[in-house]
Amino acid sequence: MRVLGVDPGLTRCGVGVVEGVAGRPLTMLGVGVVRTPVDADLSLRLLAAEEGIEEWLDEHRPEIVAVERVFSQHNVRTVMGTAQVSAVAMLCAARRGIPVALHTPSEVKAAVTGNGRADKAQVGAMVTRLLRLAAPPKPADAADALALAICHIWRAPAQNRLQQAVALHTVNATKGRTA
């Protein structure tokens, strides 16, 4: 499975591509950030984010895009920019027919470090170790994007089984009502 992780941010949007399957060593295929000019109009910044994400999709051809689920913060302006870039990433994937998975920050931290309250340094250290890198990816947004991809690869098999069970239950419940 090849996953593009996206840590949305209006100034720096972390992107990272990881390939592998749960239970096996993972491989980083690329990591970086898509930057937008702070002094530009919001619409132009979102367009720059879209163009940057499209380039990553063109270059790496992921099977799925894992995006950090936006959560409430005290700074409404920050959360709005994050949510807007998150929507841009989802739109880029949907336009290509690529499935999107959303993961909360605590879910990602727990998957990668074992602690849902881990700090950025702990996440960076574990990403470095799990992907056998020489040094933690910089800036932290890039490491967070890789952590999102890792989280999805590790959680996808269980999530798929759960979705299949729910679908089967729904089908069986529907058959029971129509009989």
HUMOCOR-V955690 format. One record per helix or strand. SS is the DSSP state (H for helix, E for strand). FROM is the first residue (numbers start at 1). LEN is the number of residues. Records with the same first field share a line. If there is no record, write none. Layout:
# HUMOCOR-V955690
SS->FROM-LEN, FROM-LEN
This chain:
# HUMOCOR-V955690
E->2-6, 12-8, 27-9, 64-5, 99-5
H->42-19, 76-20, 105-9, 120-11, 140-39
